[in-house]
Amino acid sequence: MKKILLLIIISTLFISCDKLGSDIIDYQVGNYEQTLIKKITADSIYSIKIKDDSVYKIKIDFLKVATNLSKVKVQLIYLSNQSVIQEFNANIKNNIIDTSIILHNNYKNGKYVIKVNGLNIDNKIIQEQSPLAQIFFKFINNNDNTVPECTELNLPDSLYAPDIFIISAKILDKDGLEDIKKVYFITYRPDGTTNGTQFEMFDDGNYYSNGDINAKDGIYSRILSLPVNTTKGNWKFEVYAVDYSDAVSKPVSKILLVK
C-alpha cells in the first residue's frame, strides 16, 4: 500500500450556534422571570441572494408573559463588528410578537443576529445582559461580488520526517474579510494523485491549536504533523478561499519536499 502524508490536526472543538439551511432559524432564549417561549420562527435566507430589499419575518409565540413585560426592543446586529444596523420596538399581542425587518441589498454579506429584549412599562430593558431571544442567520446580498484571492502561501521548502510545521496563507477580499466563508487546502502526493480532502485553515488567533498568531488579520493557518513513514518526494499544497456568495479564489500552490 502506498504510503501517504497523514495530516494530524491539532485543534480545539468548535460548536456552532447556527444550523445552516434549516427552515427554522436557530435561536437562543434568555432567562426572563415568568416568561416562557413556546416557539420562534423566522424566514431562512441562508445562501439566498436578494435582488432588492427583502422582508425578513419573525414570529415569537409565548406560553406565558411576565406582567412587567409590555413590549420588546428588536435589534438587527452585524456580528463581525457588533454594529446595530436597525432598532425598533414591537408590541406583544395575544402572547405573540409578529413583526418583520427589512433587509437592504446594500447590507454586507455575513453573519447577523436579531436580538429581542423585553421592555417594561417605562420602556427600559428588563435584562440587557440576557436577551429575551436571539435569532442567528447568514445574509447574502446581490451586489456585484469580488472573488477573494490568496496573495501569499507560506510553508517550509523541505522537511525530514517526522516533524511538525505550519502552513499559512494571506487572503484578501475587496468586499471585506467578513465575506470570507472558508479557507482550505488540498494536498497532492509525489505521484500527482489526491483524495481531494479539504483541510480547513483558521484566522482565530489560536496559535497553540491552529498556528494562527493574530485573529481576523486575513492570515489563515494550520498546524500539521509529518509522520515518520511519510512518502518521500515533492508534495503539493494548494490553497483556496471561498466567500459567502460561494465564489472560489484561484488556487495558489507550493511544493514541500519530504526528504
N, C-alpha and C positions, 0 to 999 in steps of 0.2 A: 504494500500500500504506500502510495506516495506521501511523503511527509509534508505537512502543510504548516504554515505560520499560524500558531494559535494566539489569538488576541485575548489575553486575560484582562478583563476590565476591573480596575479598582474604583468603585463608585459607590455613592450612597443611594438609598432607595428614595425615589421621589413619588409622591402620591398626588395625583391631580384632583382638583376640586371640581372639574367640569367634565361631564361625559359628552364628548363632542358628537354631534349628529343626531342626538335624541330628539323626540318630539316635544318632550317637556324639558325645559332648560333646568340645569342643576341649580339648586338654591341652598342657602343656609338660613336657618331660623334662629332668631335671637331668643334670649331668656327674658320674656316680658311677663311680669306677675299677672296671673289671672287671664292671660291672653293665649289662646290656643289656635294654631293654624291647621286647617284641615287639608288644604291643597293649594299649590301655586302653579299656575300655568302661564306660559308665555310663548310668543312666536319664536320659532327656530330659524335663524338666518345664517347659521354657520355655513360657510363655503358658498353662499349665495351672493352674487354681485347685484347691487341695486342700480338701476338706471337713473332714477330721480329720488327725491326724498321719499322715505318709506315709513309707514306707521308700524310701530312695534307695540303689540297689545300685551297687557299684563292683567291678570285676574288673581286675586287672593281671596280664598274662602276661609272664614273663621268659624271655629266651633264655639268660641267664646271670646268676647272683647271686654277688656277691663273698663271699669266705669270712668277712669281718668284718661282713657284714650279716645279723643274726639275726632282726630283726623291724622293723616300721615304726611310726612315730607318725602318726596321721591327725588332722588338724585341719580343722574347718569354720570359715571366717573370713568375716565380713561385710565386704565390700570398702570400703564407704562410710567406716567409721571404723577398719578393720583390727582389729576386736574378734574374739577367739576365742570362738565360740559353743559348740563341742564339741571334745573332745580325748580320744583313746584310742589304745591300742596294738593292733596286729594282727599275727598270725604269718604267716610265709611257708611255705606247704605245697606241696611238689612244684613249686617255682618259680612259684607262683600266690598272689596275695593276693585273696581273695574275701570281701568284707565289705560292710557297709551302714551308713548313717547315718539316724537318724530325724529327719525334718524336721517340726517342730511348726507347727501352724496359727497360733501367735502370733508366729512369726518375721516380721521385717519384709520387705516386698517389696524386690526389688533384686538386685544382683549379689553372688554368693558365689564363693568358691574353696575347693576341698578340697585341702589341702596335705599331701603324703605325704613324710615324712622318714625316712631309714634310721637304724636304731639298731644299735649294736654290742652285744657280749655284756654290757657294763656298763650297758646301757640309756641310753647317751649318743648324741646326734645326731651322725652322722658328718660331714655337711657342711650346717650350718644355713643358710648363705647361698645354697646351691644345692640346693633340694629335689629329692628323687627324682622327683617328678611333681607337677603342679598341674592340677586339673580345674576349669574355669570353667563357671558356669551362671547363669541368672536364675530367680528364685523368685517365685511369686505365691501369696499365701495366699487364704483365702476369708472373711476378716473383712469386716465392713461397711466399704466403701470410701468415702472422701471425695473428691469430684470436685475437682481443682485449680482455681484461679482466677487470673485476671490482674487485678491491682488497680491497675496503673499502666502507661501506654503513653506513651513519650516519643520524639518526632521533631520536626524543625523544622515550624513552621506553613507556611512558604513558602520557596522557593529559586529562584534563577535558574540555569538550566543553562548550562555544566556545573558540577558541584560534587560534593563528597564529604560524606556525612553518616552519622550513626549512629542506628540505631533500637534502643531498649531497652525491656524490659518487666519489671515486678516480678511474680513468680509466687509464689503461696502454696499449700501443701498441708498439711492438718492431719495427714496420715499421714507427713509429713516430706519434705524436699526430695529425699531419696534415692529417693522414689517417683516422681519426675518422669522420664518416659521421653524426652520430646521437647517442644521449644517451637519453633513456627514461625509464619510469617506468609504471608498471601496478598495480592496486590495487585489492585486494580480500576482500570481505565483511566477517564479522564474520561467516557466514554460508558457506563460501568457494566459493561462486559464484563471477563472474566478468563479466563486459561487454567488457573487452579486450581493452579498450581505452588506447592509448599510449600517456602519458603526457611527452612532451619533457623537457629535462634539459639543462642548459646553462653554458658555460665556458667563459663568456664575461666580467667578472669583474663588472657587473651592480648589485650592492648589493641591492639597493632600489627597483629595479624592479624584480630581479630574485634570490636574496640572494647569489649571487656569489661574492667572495671577490677579487680574482685575476684572470685576464683574461689569458687564454691559459696555465694554470698550471696543467691541467688534472683533476681538481676537478669541477664536474658539479653539479649545484644546481638548486633549485626551491623553491619559497615561496608558501605555501599553507595555506588556511583558513579552520578551522574546525567549521562548523556551530553548532548552539546550539542544533539542533534536530538530530545530528548525532547518528546513531545506536551504542549503547554501545557494547563493546566486542573487540576481537582481529582482527585488520585489518592487512593484509599482504601487504607489498610493495616489488615489485620485479623489479630489475633494469637490463637493457640490454644496451650493446653498439654495434653499427654497424659500420663497416668500408666501404671504397669505393669499396671493392670487394663484398659487401653485406654479409660478414661473421659476424655472430652474436655471441657475448660472451655468456658464460654460465650464467644463471641468478643468481643473488645474492639477497637474501631476508632478511627482518627484520620485526618483529611484532611491531605494535603500539597499545597499549591498550587504548581504549577510555572509560573513566570512566563516 
